[in-house]
């Protein structure tokens, strides 16, 4: 049984590493969809049919992966589970130099997005640049029971 579990873990890690090493495309910009969660449902349902709800904070990390070129983050729009735009997290475009990171923080106390919240992030470059890596790190790090997980952005195809 241990060898089966070990093999499954090794297989999963190997596939994740292979995915992480895939070469990034060069682009003049994109719209990116990042799924995030302001809370997660878990456990058994209560007498009203609702499962337990745990709030999580989210750190959105936008990383310029280009070694030589800057990119511009032009928008970071936050939407709730129903698709309603809640706010723009970027009041003005932000230039990210080579290998720089821009972070957005959604506090645990803000559960307005719901379990199906998301960001739509737009970026541009003056000349073709490596596509950024955009991830959401979700955490509730309380004593005795902690949860943490990540989500990754995906390009939204142009119209």
C-alpha positions in Angstrom: 0.0 0.0 0.0 2.8 2.4 0.9 4.5 1.8 -2.5 1.2 2.6 -4.4 0.8 5.8 -2.4 4.5 6.7 -3.0 4.1 6.0 -6.7 1.0 8.2 -6.9 2.7 11.1 -5.1 5.8 10.8 -7.3 3.7 10.6 -10.5 1.8 13.8 -9.4 4.9 15.7 -8.6 6.6 14.7 -11.8 3.6 15.9 -13.9 3.5 19.2 -12.0 7.2 19.7 -12.6 6.9 18.9 -16.3 4.0 21.4 -16.5 6.0 24.1 -14.6 8.9 23.8 -17.1 6.8 24.2 -20.2 8.1 27.2 -22.2 6.1 30.4 -22.0 4.8 32.0 -25.2 5.6 35.6 -26.1 2.7 38.0 -26.5 1.8 41.7 -26.7 -0.9 41.1 -24.0 -3.8 39.0 -22.8 -6.9 38.8 -20.6 -6.4 36.3 -17.8 -9.1 34.5 -15.8 -8.0 33.7 -12.2 -10.5 31.6 -10.1 -10.4 32.5 -6.5 -12.4 31.7 -3.4 -13.3 34.1 -0.6 -14.6 31.0 1.3 -14.8 27.3 0.8 -17.7 24.9 1.6 -16.8 21.7 3.4 -17.9 19.1 5.9 -21.4 17.8 6.4 -24.5 19.8 5.8 -26.3 21.4 8.8 -30.0 21.2 9.6 -30.6 23.9 7.0 -28.8 21.9 4.3 -25.7 24.2 4.3 -22.2 22.8 4.6 -19.6 24.4 6.9 -18.1 27.7 5.5 -14.4 28.6 6.1 -13.2 32.1 5.1 -9.8 32.4 3.4 -7.6 35.3 2.5 -6.2 35.5 -1.0 -2.9 36.8 -2.2 -2.9 37.4 -6.0 0.6 37.3 -7.4 1.2 38.7 -10.9 4.8 37.8 -11.9 6.6 39.2 -15.0 8.6 36.2 -16.3 10.5 38.1 -18.9 14.2 38.6 -18.2 14.6 41.7 -20.3 11.2 43.4 -21.0 8.7 45.2 -18.9 5.0 44.5 -19.0 2.0 46.7 -18.0 -0.8 45.5 -15.8 -3.8 47.5 -17.0 -6.7 46.1 -15.0 -7.5 43.7 -12.2 -11.3 43.4 -12.0 -12.8 41.4 -9.1 -16.1 39.5 -9.7 -18.4 37.6 -7.4 -19.9 34.1 -7.8 -22.9 35.6 -9.7 -20.6 37.4 -12.2 -21.2 40.9 -10.8 -18.2 43.1 -10.9 -17.4 44.1 -7.4 -14.3 46.4 -7.8 -11.2 47.3 -9.8 -8.1 46.6 -7.7 -5.8 48.6 -10.0 -6.6 52.3 -10.0 -3.9 53.0 -12.6 -1.8 50.9 -14.9 1.2 49.3 -13.2 4.5 48.7 -15.0 6.3 45.6 -13.9 10.0 45.5 -14.8 11.8 42.3 -15.8 11.2 39.6 -13.2 9.1 41.9 -11.0 5.9 40.9 -9.1 2.7 42.9 -8.3 0.5 41.6 -5.5 -3.1 42.1 -4.6 -4.5 41.1 -1.2 -8.1 40.2 -0.5 -8.5 39.9 3.3 -10.2 36.9 4.9 -12.9 39.2 6.3 -14.0 40.1 2.7 -16.3 37.3 1.7 -18.2 39.4 -0.9 -16.9 37.3 -3.8 -18.2 34.0 -2.6 -16.9 30.5 -3.4 -17.0 31.3 -7.1 -15.2 34.6 -7.1 -12.7 35.5 -9.8 -10.3 38.1 -11.2 -10.0 39.2 -14.8 -6.5 40.6 -15.2 -5.4 42.5 -18.3 -1.7 43.0 -19.3 0.1 44.5 -22.3 3.6 44.9 -23.6 5.1 47.3 -26.2 7.0 44.4 -27.8 6.4 40.7 -27.5 7.2 39.6 -23.9 7.0 36.4 -21.9 3.5 35.7 -20.5 3.3 36.4 -16.8 2.5 33.8 -14.2 -0.6 34.7 -12.2 -1.7 32.7 -9.2 -3.9 33.0 -6.2 -2.7 31.8 -2.8 -5.6 31.1 -0.5 -5.0 30.6 3.2 -6.6 30.4 6.6 -3.7 29.7 9.0 -5.3 29.3 12.4 -3.8 27.3 15.2 -4.9 23.7 15.1 -6.4 23.7 11.6 -4.9 25.4 8.7 -5.7 25.3 5.0 -3.8 26.7 2.1 -4.1 26.1 -1.7 -3.3 27.9 -5.0 -5.2 28.6 -8.2 -3.7 29.5 -11.6 -4.8 31.9 -14.2 -5.8 30.9 -17.7 -6.0 33.0 -20.8 -9.4 34.2 -22.0 -9.5 33.7 -25.8 -9.8 37.0 -27.8 -13.2 37.6 -29.3 
